[in-house]
Amino acid sequence: MRMLDADEQAEVYTFQLYLTPSEAKELITELEKLLKDPEANEHFHVGLDTGRDFSCSLITDNKMKDISGYTQLEQKILKKR
């Protein structure tokens, strides 16, 4: 698991997430979509309508072979194991 605070441009080590029931359902639905094709170059956002944003994507060993499509900060964090 890698977590990034895009606003602060820093890695996050501890994260707490508070969801409404509808946001939790949306998260489950969107994760299930990603899991149908883990190799797809896809991601999703939850909570954009509230002014807060939670973004999620899947990483796989295959995707980690070429991370050039990510920002420099994302690449730095993704390279850490």
C-alpha positions in Angstrom: 0.0 0.0 0.0 1.2 3.4 -0.9 -0.5 6.6 0.2 0.1 10.1 -1.1 -1.1 13.5 0.1 -1.3 15.3 -3.2 -1.9 18.7 -1.6 1.2 18.5 0.6 3.2 16.5 -2.0 4.2 14.0 0.7 3.8 10.4 1.5 1.2 9.4 4.1 2.0 6.7 6.6 -1.2 6.8 8.7 -4.6 7.4 7.2 -8.0 7.6 8.7 -11.1 7.7 6.4 -14.6 8.5 7.6 -17.3 7.6 5.0 -21.0 8.0 4.9 -22.9 4.8 4.1 -23.4 6.0 0.5 -19.7 6.8 0.1 -18.8 3.4 1.5 -21.1 1.7 -1.1 -19.5 3.8 -3.8 -16.0 2.8 -2.7 -17.0 -0.9 -2.8 -18.6 -0.6 -6.2 -15.6 1.3 -7.7 -13.1 -1.2 -6.1 -15.1 -4.1 -7.6 -14.8 -2.4 -11.1 -11.0 -2.1 -10.7 -10.7 -5.7 -9.6 -12.4 -7.0 -12.8 -9.3 -5.9 -14.7 -6.4 -5.1 -12.3 -4.1 -4.5 -15.2 -6.2 -1.7 -16.7 -4.8 1.8 -16.4 -7.8 3.1 -14.4 -8.6 4.8 -11.1 -11.6 6.4 -9.4 -12.5 9.3 -7.1 -14.9 9.3 -4.2 -16.3 12.4 -2.7 -15.7 15.0 -5.4 -19.1 16.6 -4.8 -18.1 17.4 -1.2 -15.0 19.3 -2.0 -12.9 16.4 -0.6 -11.3 13.9 -2.8 -10.3 10.3 -2.3 -8.6 8.7 -5.3 -7.8 5.0 -5.7 -6.0 2.8 -8.2 -4.6 -0.7 -8.3 -0.9 -1.5 -8.6 0.3 -4.9 -9.8 3.8 -6.3 -10.4 3.2 -5.9 -14.2 2.2 -2.2 -13.8 5.3 -1.6 -11.6 7.5 -2.5 -14.6 6.7 0.8 -16.2 5.7 3.7 -14.0 6.6 6.4 -16.4 2.9 7.5 -16.6 2.9 8.6 -13.0 4.1 12.0 -11.6 7.7 12.2 -10.2 6.3 12.2 -6.7 4.1 9.1 -7.4 7.1 7.3 -9.0 9.2 8.1 -5.9 6.6 6.6 -3.6 5.8 3.7 -5.9 9.5 2.6 -6.0 9.5 2.2 -2.2 8.6 -1.3 -1.0 
